[in-house]
């Protein structure tokens, strides 16, 4: 079998694959053209691709019948038409959870370099301009004791925010589902709307995925809200910022500085940005340490080996099929119990229930009712740092309470897909924003209301009409 690598990656994974497969590697210092990608797809059983490779429906169609797996050497996968691949029986994988701390390190490096004008100072010395200490030479900004705004508190965002503790910073954060108050107190973070962060933070770190909602999330209106003395850092995706307008703001000193590792039209960079001394730029090196890139290399290689040898890849990316959303107003614990029981009756195998936040007076309310309706024992416990308890048989039910893990940012060690035939109930799934399993139910509560009986509940069901109908029938009984 043949594995093709569209651009040279670290040797660890390539040498692993060479033991059992024919491996072709593009050794030219350029990306393959569309026609070349189609040719490679038609000749390969597996492909290792980069974010810069556009693997669209045409490329996938070219590989139809032979290509079995596309392994993207990146966390993101917006370069691949995942639905087209899945429709043609081609597995898509990525490399999640391996670059969290590495990327957070770079965000802080950009933050500090921008605040203290490190790159500008380096050029100043190399150009022979340093003739001695001066009171006002290259004055920058303090970081210690300032306010850090983190937009997107997923794994990388959380890792960035944690580091602020050592600098005695106030941390404002924004994420899809706010943390519960006790967890905010534990970390020392404060939830804020995006506008509030832009208007008040001295340093702003962007850590959001690129989605239709985040494309140009910092547009002209938002960029105008940023403080004049603020530093903006982006290690997420370039398209989340209106880059041309950011360049104007920086040129006029209406934003103090920026540290950018990603760009709107990579590898092209806005020329105005490149001429500005108050901008630190890096060539998308968020994960660029030897340790991390070697791990990524092995991840893509091992997933390819698993698929080609007839097994299951660990890091499968699934396309979203049709989905249904149910919304309930003024939900209470009795209704939660009925929803759990309705789901329990219909679920068979391979489902993942993602619980976002506190679904009851205790942390295990939903799981208690769900599991209690399947077996005699209703009690659910999660010992500290025990990541799962298993109940029942055929299928087994795995209960994973992420709130109980001592170090939530280390949940990359959790493998939710140890057995695809089982059912997984994941509490505090806020830390698993990247997870998109095939049979997936997402449950959210409105945190703005302290009284749980007045909270609104939203359930998103992915591509499973039977479960949708079951809950609707249960709702009819409530009425």
N, C-alpha and C positions, 0 to 999 in steps of 0.2 A: 504493500500500500504506500501511497505517496503523500507526504506532507509538504505543503509549500508555505514559505514564510515571505511575506510581501516586502519586508524590510528587515535588515539585520537586527536581531535582538541579542541580549547577553547569552553566552554559550551554554549556561547551565541547562536550559530546557532543550536546546538544539542537540546537545550531546546525549541527553536522556532519550530523545526520540530516535536518534541514529542507531541505537541498539536494536531496534525492531522495525524501523521504517526507512524507506527512501526519503531523504530530506533535500528539498531544493530551497536555497536562500537567495533572495535578491540582494546582491552585494554592491549594487550601484548606489551612489549617494543621491537617490531621487525616489519619489513615489512612482509606482506603476501607473500607466495610463489606463483609461477605461477599457480599451481593447485588450491590453495586457492582462488586466484583472479577469476579464471574461475568459481569456485563454487559460489562465492559471486555474480558474474555477472548473473549467471543463476537463482538466487533466488531473485534478487532485481529489484525494479522498478527504483531506483536511486542509484548512487554511489558517494561518496565524496572521491576523491583520492589525493595523494601527488605526487610531481615530482619524487619521488623515486619508485613509482608504475609504472611498465611498462605495459601499457594498449594497447597491440598490437592486431592484427587481430584475433588471437586465443581467447583472452579474450572477445573481442567484439562479436565474433561469438557465444561464450557460452551464452551471454546475449540476443541473437537475439530473438525477439518475446515478451520479457518481459521487458528488460532494456530500459528505455526511456530517461534517461539523466545521463551524467557523468559530475560532477562538480569538476574541479581541484582546489585544495586549493593552488593556486600559480598564478603568472602572466604568467609564461611560461607554455607551454603545449606540449613540444617536447617529453614527455613521452607517449603521446596518439596518436594512429593512427586515426587522425581526419577524414580522408577520409573514412576509413573503418566504422567509427561510423556513419558518415553522410549517407553513402551508405545503412546502415541498419536502417535508420530512428532514430538514437540516437543523441540527442542534446549534444553538448560539450560546457561547459562554463568554464571561468576562473575568476580571481580576479584582473583585471587591475586597475591602477590609484589610488590604495589605499595606496601604500607603497612608493610613490615617495620621500617625504620629510624624511621619516624614513630611507630609504636606503641611501639617501644622507648624513644624519647625521652619519651613520656608516662608510661611505667612508672617511669622515673627521676624525672620531675617529681613524680609521686605519692609516690614513695619519699622524696624530699627534703622535700617539703611536709609529709608526715606526721611525719618524724623531727624536723624543726626547727619544727614547729607554725606554719607560715607562714600558713595561713588563719586560725587562731585569733589570731595576732598582728595580722593585717590588721584583723580585726573589733575587736580591742582598741584599736587606734589610731583607727579611724573612729568608734568610740563615745565618744571623748574621754577614755579612761582612761589615756592615756600622759602621765605628769606628770614623767618623768625616768628615767634609767637606774637599775636596781636589781640587786643581785648575783644574786638568784634569780628574776628576772622571766622567765617563759615559757621555762624551760630545756628543751631538747630532747635529742636523742641525736646523737653523732657517727656518721658513715658511714665515714669514712676508716679503713682497717685492720680493719674488721669482717668478718663472714662473710655472704656472699650465697648463698641457696639458690634455685636456678632449677628449678622443676618443669615439665618440658616444654621440651626443648632443640631445638625446631624452628627455623625461621628467626628468628622474633621472640625466642624464648628465647635463641638464640645471640647475637642483637644486644644483648639486655639484658645477658647475661653478659660480652660483650666490653667493655662500657663500665666494668665493675668494675675493669679493669686500672688505669685512671686514678685510682682511689680506693684502690689497694693492698689490695684485698679478697681474701680467700680465697673461691673459688667452688665450691660443691657443686652438682651437677646430677643430675637424674634424667630419663631418657628411655627409650623402649621398648627401644632397642638401644644399650648404652653405646658410647662412642667407643673405638677401640683405644688402647692405652697411649701409643703415640708421639704420637698426635693430642692426647690429654689433656695430655701434657707440653708440646706446642707451644702450646696455648691456656692452660695453667696451671689446668685444671679438674680436679675430683676427683669421680668417680661416687659416688653415695650412694643408698640406698633412701629412699623418701618419708619414712618415720618418722624416719630419721636426720637428714634435712634439717629437719623440723619441730622436732626436739628440740635442734638445735644452731645453726641459722641465726639471725642477728640481723635479717636482712631476707629475706623470702620473696616471690618473684615467681611468679605462676601464669601459664603460657603454654601451656595444653593446649586441644585442641579439645573441643567438647561431644559426647560419645559415651555409649552406655550404661555404659561402664566409668568415665567421668569424672564422670557425673552424681552430685553430692554426694560427690565423692572426698574432700573435706574435710568429713566428717560430725562428729558430736559426739566420737567417739573420736579422730579425727585432730586436731580443733581443740584438744582437751585436751592434746595433746602439745606444742603451740607454747609456746615460752619466754615468760615473763611480760613481758620487755622487748623482745619482737620486734615488727617492723612487717610486716604482710601487705599485699601489693599484688596486685590482680587486674585484668588488662586482657584476659582471655580471654573467658569466658562466666560469667554470674552464677550459673548453676545448678551450677557445680562446687563451690560452697560452700553449706552449710546456713546461709543468711543469718540466720535468726532466732536460731540458737544463737551465731553470730558476734557478733550484737548484744549478747547476754547477756554473752559473754566480754569484750567491749570495755567495756561498762557497768561491769563489776566490776573493770576494770583487770587482768584476767587475760591479756589481750593488750594490749600498749602502745598500738598504733595501727593503723589500716588506711587504705589508699588504694584506692578502688574506682571503676572506670570502667564497670562492668557490674553488673547486678543480677538476682536470681533471677526476678523477675516484672516485667521492664521493660514499660512505663515506671514502674510502681509501685515504690516503694522502702520498705523496712521503716521504719516511723515512728520506731522507737527509734534506728536509725542516724542519722537526720536530727537528732536531739536531742543527739548526742554530739559534744563538742569534739575528741575524739581520732580522728575519722573525717573524711577528706577525700573528698568525692564529686564525680564528674564525670559528665555526661550522655552516656556512650558516645561519647567524642570521640577514641578512639585514633588514627583516621586523619584527624582534622580539622585538616589544614593545606591551604591553597589549592592548593599544588603536588600533593599526593596526591589530593585530592578531584577536581581537574581531570583527573588521569590516570585515575582510576576512571571518571569520566564518559565519557572518550574510549574506554576499554576496552569498556564495555557497548555504546556506539554502534557501534564498529567491528565487534564481534562480530555485532550485529544486521544491520549492512550486509552482512557476509560471508554470513550465512545467507540473507537475503532476495534477494541477488543470485546465489544458487546456489552459493556457495563454502562453505568450512569455517571455522567459528569457531575462534579460537585457544584459548579458555579453556573448553572443554567439560567439563561435569560429567556423569559417567556413573553410573548406578545399578549397584549390585553385583548380579549374577545369582547363580546357584548357584555355590558354590565347594567345592573339595576340598582337604584338607590331608593331606600325607604327612609322616611323621616318621621319621627314621633315627637310630639310636644309634651312637656311636663311628664317625663318618664319617671317611674318609681321602681323600687326594687321588685315588687310583685310582677310588673310588666317585664322587667329584665329576666326574671326567672322563667316567665312564659316563653320569651324569645329563645332563651337557652334550650328549653325543652323542645320547642318546635324545631330548632336546628338539629338537636340531638336525634330526633326521630328520623330525619331525612338524610343525615350524613352517613356515608358508608366508609369510603377509604380515600386517602390522599388529600384531604382538605387541611387547610391552615386557617385558623381563626385568629385574626390580629386584633387585639384589644388595645385601643389607644386611650390610655388614662385610667382613671378610677371609676369603675363601673358599679360600685356599691359602697356600703359603709365599711366593708372590709376589702382587702386587696384581692380576695379570691371569690367574690360573690358570683360572678358569671361562671367561672370554672366549677364552682361548687354545684350550682344548679345543673350545669351541663353534664358533668361527670356523675352527679347524683342520680340523674335520670337514666344513666346507662348501666350503672352497677349499684350494688347495695350500699357501699361506703360513700358517703357524701363529703367526708372531711378531706380537705386538700391542704397540704403544707408544702412549703418550699424552704428547706434549711438554707441558711446563709451560704451562698456560693454553690449550692446544689442547683444545677441548671435544669433538671427535669425530674419529675416523678411520673411513673408509668402506671396506668390503671386499665383494667379490663383486658379482653382478648378479642382478636379478630373483628375489627382492628383494635390495636392498642391505642390508648389516648395519652399523649404526652402533654404534661402541664409545665410550661416554662414561665416563671415569674421573674422578669428582668429587673423588677424593682428590688428584689432581694439580693441581687448580685452586688458584691461589695464595690466592684470597680466597673460601672456600667459601660465605660468606653472600651472594655476588653471583651465585649461580646462577640468580637470576630472569631472567637474560639468556639462559638456555638455552631453546630452543624444541624440545621433544622431538617435536613433531608437524609437522615441516617436510614430511614425506611420509608419509601414513598407511599407505601400502602397504609401507613398509620395516619392518625389524626393529631394535629398539633394545636394546642391552645396557647397563644403567646400573649401574656399580659405585659403591659407597658411596652407595646410594640413601637412606641415613639422612637426607640433607638434602632429600629429596623426599617427605616424609610426606603432603603434600597430594595427591599424584598418584594418581589412580584411573582409569587408562585402561581401555578396554573389554576388551581381551584382555591380561590381565596375569598375570604369574607372579612371586610374591614368594618370595625365598629368604633364610632367616635362619640364622645360626649362634650357638651358645651361647658367649658370650665368657668365661664363668667358668672355662673350661679352657684353659690356655695351650698344651697339646699338641693340635694340630689333629686328630690321629688319635683323640682322646678326646672331641671335641666332638659335640654333637647337632645335627642339621640338620633344619629344618622347611621344607617347600615348600607354599605356598598357591597353588593354581591357580584362577583366576577363570573359571568358566563355559566350560570347554573340555574335554569328556570325552575327546576323542581323545588329548590330551597326558597326561591322567591315566592312561589305559590304557597309553600307551607307556612311562611311567616304571614302572608296576607290572610290566609285562612284563620290563623291564630288571632290576628287583629280583628277579624269579623266576629270572633267569639267574644272578644273584649267588649265590643259594642253592644 
